[in-house]
Amino acid sequence: MNVYLFGQRNLTGGGKHFAGMADAMSNLSELSGNINEINVEGKKIHSIAHSIRPEDVSIFFFPTITEQFVRGSIVKWAIFESNVLSDEYLSYLDRSHLIWAPSAWAASVLEKNGLDGEKIHVVPEGVDPNIYNPFGRAIQEDNPIFRFLMCGKFEARKGQNELLQGFKLAFEQDPNVELHLKADYFWGSNEQVQIKRNELISQIESLGLKNVKPIFGAISERQLSFLYKHADAFVFPSRAEGWGLPLIEAIACGSPVASTFYSGHTEYLSQIRDKITEFSHEIMPIDCPEFISFWGNGGDWAIVEPNQIAEKLLELKNNFLLKNKLALEASNFVRNNFSWRHAAERALLSLQSLGFCRYKNCYTAMARNPDRQFGSGASI
């Protein structure tokens, strides 16, 4: 049996997930030599699809019309940030034998939206501990500048608007505190990308914030790790996430974080909740036309008020030594429990239910409830 991974490596969260999962699955001895990575924009994609055999498995990380030509078992990766999904997207996911949801939150949303819970397996995303770790982290006790960092696409969902207002309330006149924003927008033409950059710069200038530093341009994973390690704290007031790659990467790097606790990133935050600084939020109807037009009408997300952001930023700064100690404990947990290797193992566990071994029924139950204890007849 061969496994075909349909996706694309790129700078988006989905592209990074595809790359991390593809590499980790290829390194598993159980799948070694059976993994075939297919670029969804490649010229030979249709001929490859026609060559897939009934005993093979195709895993789609991105929607593509190629799925209609594929024989064999089909797995769909479901990534979204809304609790109400469009009929079109639900229909796409339903045309599969298995659906991989990255979190228990996502799995519950899919079931509430009418999909069959029997074929929904929680297969988390991950983080690369070889790149994202606290080793070499710069603890700058003598540095007069305290640096906050936030990474995320510049859009309403990420909460940059509230963050800038909250930062202004807490540190507007303080030259010894800075906010660094890695808030690129890589979608669309070069002109659209530049418009988004100018929009962010104008917003910073309109608030009179001289101590906010935007960071633009593509950077490598190593350079991103450097940013995390050389910031004193990481801020993530996101309204909703499918997973929250920047957040888990910052945690893995040992950065104290302040974050919302809602949607996909609760999958890992729930187990280190006492080690992070949590924003209070209100669940409000989604009111962003750009977001609604993509996912369909309806849905809710978490809104953090600027005064709450200001309060928690001050808490992070004023209790830095304690927060840093807790952050190192959180880093250790995340790197040991949410690596890409861990994600690939969960993926393999899920694939067992498609006939990867003779313990088919038992593996199906394990994939749906990996924390449950089973008898000695089931082993990997």
N, C-alpha and C positions, 0 to 999 in steps of 0.2 A: 504494500500500500504506500502510495506517495502522498505527500501533503503539499498543496500549492497555496502560497501566501500571496494574495492579490492586494497590493498597496503601493506606496511610494515613499521613499525617504526624502524628507524635505524639512524646512524650518518650522513647520506648524507642529502643534501638539500631537496631531494624528500621525504626522510623518515621523516624529521622534518615537512615538509608541510603536509604530510599525518596525522601525529600525531596531529598537531595543528588544522587541519580542522575536523578530526574525533571527537576530544574532543568538539570543539565548536558546531558542528552540533548536537551532542548528548545532549548538554545542551539547545538547542532550544526547547521550549515547543511544538511547532508545529511538531517536529520530535521525541520528547521524546518517547522512547520505540519502534521506528520504524527503528533505525539505527543498522546495523549489520556489524561489522568490520571483514574483511576476510584477513588473512595473505596469500599473493600470493605464499608463499613457504610452506604453511601448508599442511599436509597430506590429509586432508578431503576436499580440495578445489574443486575437481571435483564433488564429491557427493553433495556439497553445491550448486554448479552451476546448477546441474540438478534439484534441488528442488526449484529454483527461479520461481515464477509464472509470467504469462504474464502482470499482473497489477503492478509488482514490477519494481524498478529502480536499475540498477547496475552502479556504478561509478568506473571507472578504473583509478587509479593514476599511475599504472605501467603496461606496456604491458604484457599480458599473454595469452597463447593459450586457457585458460579457457573461454574467451569471446565467442568462437564459440559454446559453449554449453548453453549459457545463453539466456533465453527468456525474454520478456519484454523490457523496454526502456533501452538504453545504453548511458552513458555519458563518454567521454574520457577527461582526463586532459592533456592538451598540454603544455609541458615545453621544451624549446629548446633555443639555444643561437645563431643560424645562421639565416640569412634571406633567405637562400636557403635550402630547405628540400628535403630529399631523397624520391623517389617514394614509397619506402616500408613504410616509416613512414607516409606519406600522406595517403596511402591506409589504414593503421591501423586506423588513426584518422577518415577517412571518413566512416568507418564501425560503425556508431554511429547515435543516434538521436540528441545529443547535443555535442558540443565541448567546454570545458572550457579553455579559454586563460587567463593567469594571468595579462595581460596588454593590453592596446590598441595597443601597438607596436606589440605584438604577434598576436593579432587578424588581424592586417593589413598584417602581413607576411603570415598568413594562407590563407587569401583571395588572395593575390598576387601569391601564389603558387597553386591556382586553387580550393580551397575548398569553399563550399557554405556558403556565409556570413550569411544566414538566420539562420543557426544552430550554429553559433559561438557566445558565450556569454562571456563577460569579467567578470571573477570571480577571484578577486585578492587573493594573499596569505596574510599573516598577521604577527603580532608580539604579543607576550604575555606581556601586560603592567604590569602584576603582577610580572614578572621577570625582564623585560627589561624596566627600568624607571630611571630617574635621581636622585631618592631619595637615599641619602647616597653617592652620587658621590663625589670623593675626588678631590677637587680643591687645588692643591698643589702649591700655590704661593711662599711659602718659600722653596720648594724642589729644590735643585740645578739641579736635573736631569729632563729634559723634555722628555717625552716618547711618541713616535708614536707607533701605533698598526695597524697591518693588519691581517685579518683572511681570509683564502681562500685556497682551494685545490692547492697544488703545481703543476702547469701546466702553459703552455704558455698563455692560455686564461686569467688568473688572473693578468698578468702583473708584477709578482714578479721580473723578470729579469730587466725590466726598473726601477722598484722601487729601487732596490739595487744600480743600477748605479746612479739614481737621488739622493738617499740618500748620496752616496759617494761624489757627487759634492757639496752637501750642507753642510755636517757635518762630513766628513771623519776624521778630526783631532780634533773634538770637543768631549771631554769626558763627557760633560754635556748634551748630546743629545743621546738618544737611539732609536732604532727601534726594536720592538718586533714582531716576525713573527709567527703566529699560522698557519702553512702551512702543515698540515698533508695530507697524501695520503692514504686513507683506502681501495682502490680498488686493488684486486689481493691478491697474497700470502703474507705471512710474509716477504719472501725474497724480493718481489717486493716493499713492503712498506719500507723496510730498504734501498733498493737501492735509492729510492726517497729521503729519509732522508739524505743519504750520499751525494747525488747530491746537495742538498740545502746547506749542510754544506761546501762542497768543493767550491761552488760558492761564499759563504760569505768569506771564507778564501782566495780565489784567488784575491778578491777585497781588501784584507787587512783591512776588516772592523771589528774592535774589539768591536764596539758599536752596533752590530746587534745581537739580542738574539733570536734564534729559540725556539719555544715551541712545544713539541711533546706529543702525547698521548691523549687518550679519556678523556674528561672532561664533567661534568654535565652542564646543562643549567645555574644553579646558579653560577658555577665557571666561565662560559663564561661571564655572566653578570658582575662578579667581574673584569674580565680583561678589559671589555669595560669601566667600571666606574673608574678604576685606571690608565687608559691611558689618557694622556692630549689631544690627537687627534687621529682620525682614518683615515687611508689612503686606498683608493680603486681605483687603476688605471686599473680596469678590462676592458678587450677588449670587452666583451659581456656577458650579464647575462640573464637568464630566469626570475629572480626576484631579486636576490641579498640579501639573508637572512642576512648575516653578516652586510651588510651596513644598512639595516633598523633596525636591533637590536642595532647597535652602535648609530644610530640617536635617537632611543627611549631612550637610556641610557643618552642622553644629551651630547654626545661627538661631538665636532667640527669635521667635515669631509671634506676631499678633495676627489673628485670622478669624474670619467668620466660621461658624460651625453649622454648615448646611450643605446638602447635596453630595456630590461625589467624593469630596475630600474628607468627609466624615469616616470613610472606610479605614483610613489610617489614623486620623486625628482622634477617633474614639478611644484608641488604645494608648494615647499619650496626652489625653485631654488635661491631665493635671500638670503637664510640663509645658504648656503653651499659654499665651495670653489670648483670651477669647473676647471678641467683640460681641456686645449685645446687639441684637438686630430685631427688626420687625418683618414678618412675612407679608409681602405686598403683591398685588397683581402686577404682572409684567406690563410695562407701559412704553417699551422701546419699540418703535415701528420697525426698525431694521431687524431686530431680533424676532419679532412676531412674524414678519414676512418670511423668515427662513423656517421657523418651526411650526407656524400655524397659530391660530388665535388661542388665547387662554394661557393659563399657567401662572405660577407665582415664583418669587425669588426673595432673597434676604437683603434688606436695606439697612445699612449702618449709618447712623446720623453723624455729621462732622464732629459734634461735641463728644460723642463716644470715642471716635477715633483719636481726638486730642487727648482725652483722658488716658487711653491705653498706651499711646506713644510716650506720654510722660511716665507712666508706670514702668514701661520697658527701660527707659533711660535711667530713671531714679533707682531702680532695683537691678541694675545690670549684672552684678556679680552673681546674684541668686539666679536670675533668668538664664545666665550663661551656663551655670552648673546644670540646671534642668534641661537646657538645650542639648548638652552633650549626652545626657541620658536618652533623650528623644532620638538623637542621631544614631546611637547604638541600636536602639530598638528598630528603627526604620531600616537601617542597613542590613540587619539580620533577618527581617521578616518581610520586607517589600522590595527585594532586589529583583532584577529582571530574571535571574535564575529561578527565584521563587515563583514569579509569574508564569514562566515557561513550564514549571512542574505542575502548576494548577491547570495550564492548558492541556498538558499531556493527560492529566487525570480526567479532564473533560472528554478528550478524544477517545478514551477507553470505552466510553458508552457507544461509540460508533463502530465497535468491533475490533479495537486495537488489541484486545486479548480476550480470553475465554470467560473471564469473570465479568461479563458484560453488565448484568443487573446490579451487582455489588458496586461496580465502579460508577454506575449512574447515580446510585444513592450517595456515594462518597463525593462525587462532583457537586451534588446539590447541597450537601451538608458535610464539608471537609473536617469539621471539628468533632463529629460524632465518632464514637469508637465502634469498630466492626470486629467480627471474629477473625480467627487466625487464617481462615480460608482466603482472605483478601490481602494481597500484598503487592507492592510495586517493585 
